[in-house]
Amino acid sequence: MPTLPRRYPWLTQRSRADQPLRRGTVQLAPRCATGYTADASILPISVAICSARVKLGHSHKATAEEVALFQAITKRRTNRSAYENRSSPIRLLEELKMAATQEGAWLEVVENEDIRNATADLIAEGDRIQWSDAQFRRELASWTHPNRNLRRDGIPGYAMGVADTAAYASAYHPHLIPANGQAAKDRDLALGSPALVVLGTDKDDAAAWLATGQALQRILLRARASSVWASYLNQPIEVPELRPRFARVVGHVGHLQLCLRLGYGPDVRPTPRRHVSDVVIESWG
Ligand SMILES: Cc1cc2nc3c(=O)[nH]c(=O)nc-3n(C[C@H](O)[C@H](O)[C@H](O)COP(=O)(O)O)c2cc1C
């Protein structure tokens, strides 16, 4: 897998972690698609052109679960809209916990109302810190583009809930949003979402980040296969001074990696994809 320049905003303060995390999401896909076992290994940063090696192992008949996850790949996208006031099935949450464990991570479901409120407050506080940072806004603006743009990466305005006309100016959009407005919006999303979950690992090294990516992909695909959407509320993990406070609130021993909300909602348009050949080198010596 070629080394890619960072392709996402929001992780400014976690850049060391985001490559393996994203490699992990790529690693699960070939396993589901081909019915082959696959192993990913992280290559040292010094190996400039590749960031991970995915080796296909022996073939096996794809299980019903692998087929379901594979079919969910084209239906999965980040859905940032408000979700319906309808709980996710308890059985699904249990399945998502198992999906995380299967990949070497853990998933904590925020059920207690006090913890949910404290989580929503920390998300809002994270927004206020991030949105007061000009560098954060600039990076976000560089990733957001008009709906009809031909770029195959980044985030089109419509995926952020920006209508066609406003999306025309999406590169300016992140400069115009008031920090308090974003904080209030995300606080409401967190409190209004049927399920808030935190993905974490026991350790916080490259192997754990890879496991997080794999667990994330399995969770997102399992949720989508059950018609449930997800989006990210990572602010209290991304902002270093909030991370230990959030860990105390969640109360799970280990390292928090991502915070997601889950629920039912309206369909959203898919975002563009880069060509496979831009991100995967088929074989090398
Ligand atoms: C590890 C990881 C962290 C992410 N964090 C955020 C985030 O904090 N906020 C957000 O809006 N999207 C976040 N995203 C979503 C990406 O922006 C999104 O996956 C990407 O733009 C592709 O769009 P899609 O998910 O709709 O296919 C994250 C994605 C990954 C894999």
The ligand as an SDF file (V2000), in Angstrom:
LIG
                    3D

 31 33  0  0  0  0  0  0  0  0999 V2000
  -10.0330    6.9650   11.4850 C   0  0  0  0  0  0  0  0  0  0  0  0
  -11.0570    7.9110   10.9290 C   0  0  0  0  0  0  0  0  0  0  0  0
  -11.3790    9.0720   11.6470 C   0  0  0  0  0  0  0  0  0  0  0  0
  -12.3330    9.9580   11.1630 C   0  0  0  0  0  0  0  0  0  0  0  0
  -12.6570   11.0780   11.8940 N   0  0  0  0  0  0  0  0  0  0  0  0
  -13.6220   11.8990   11.4420 C   0  0  0  0  0  0  0  0  0  0  0  0
  -14.0180   13.0280   12.2120 C   0  0  0  0  0  0  0  0  0  0  0  0
  -13.4700   13.2910   13.2830 O   0  0  0  0  0  0  0  0  0  0  0  0
  -15.0210   13.8190   11.7390 N   0  0  0  0  0  0  0  0  0  0  0  0
  -15.6590   13.5340   10.5460 C   0  0  0  0  0  0  0  0  0  0  0  0
  -16.5790   14.2700   10.1680 O   0  0  0  0  0  0  0  0  0  0  0  0
  -15.2970   12.4800    9.7970 N   0  0  0  0  0  0  0  0  0  0  0  0
  -14.3050   11.6640   10.2230 C   0  0  0  0  0  0  0  0  0  0  0  0
  -13.9460   10.5710    9.4800 N   0  0  0  0  0  0  0  0  0  0  0  0
  -14.7020   10.2620    8.2640 C   0  0  0  0  0  0  0  0  0  0  0  0
  -13.9600   10.6010    6.9980 C   0  0  0  0  0  0  0  0  0  0  0  0
  -13.9710   11.9890    6.7740 O   0  0  0  0  0  0  0  0  0  0  0  0
  -14.6860    9.8590    5.8740 C   0  0  0  0  0  0  0  0  0  0  0  0
  -14.5970    8.4790    6.1440 O   0  0  0  0  0  0  0  0  0  0  0  0
  -14.1120   10.1540    4.5140 C   0  0  0  0  0  0  0  0  0  0  0  0
  -14.3410   11.5010    4.1710 O   0  0  0  0  0  0  0  0  0  0  0  0
  -14.7320    9.2420    3.4480 C   0  0  0  0  0  0  0  0  0  0  0  0
  -16.1260    9.4160    3.4270 O   0  0  0  0  0  0  0  0  0  0  0  0
  -17.1400    8.2200    3.7270 P   0  0  0  0  0  0  0  0  0  0  0  0
  -16.9110    7.7180    5.1280 O   0  0  0  0  0  0  0  0  0  0  0  0
  -18.5040    8.8540    3.5780 O   0  0  0  0  0  0  0  0  0  0  0  0
  -16.9150    7.1250    2.7240 O   0  0  0  0  0  0  0  0  0  0  0  0
  -12.9820    9.6840    9.9320 C   0  0  0  0  0  0  0  0  0  0  0  0
  -12.6520    8.5180    9.2210 C   0  0  0  0  0  0  0  0  0  0  0  0
  -11.7060    7.6460    9.7100 C   0  0  0  0  0  0  0  0  0  0  0  0
  -11.3820    6.3790    8.9200 C   0  0  0  0  0  0  0  0  0  0  0  0
  1  2  1  0
  2  3  1  0
  2 30  2  0
  3  4  2  0
  4  5  1  0
  4 28  1  0
  5  6  2  0
  6  7  1  0
  6 13  1  0
  7  8  2  0
  7  9  1  0
  9 10  1  0
 10 11  2  0
 10 12  1  0
 12 13  2  0
 13 14  1  0
 14 15  1  0
 14 28  1  0
 15 16  1  0
 16 17  1  0
 16 18  1  0
 18 19  1  0
 18 20  1  0
 20 21  1  0
 20 22  1  0
 22 23  1  0
 23 24  1  0
 24 25  2  0
 24 26  1  0
 24 27  1  0
 28 29  2  0
 29 30  1  0
 30 31  1  0
M  END
$$$$
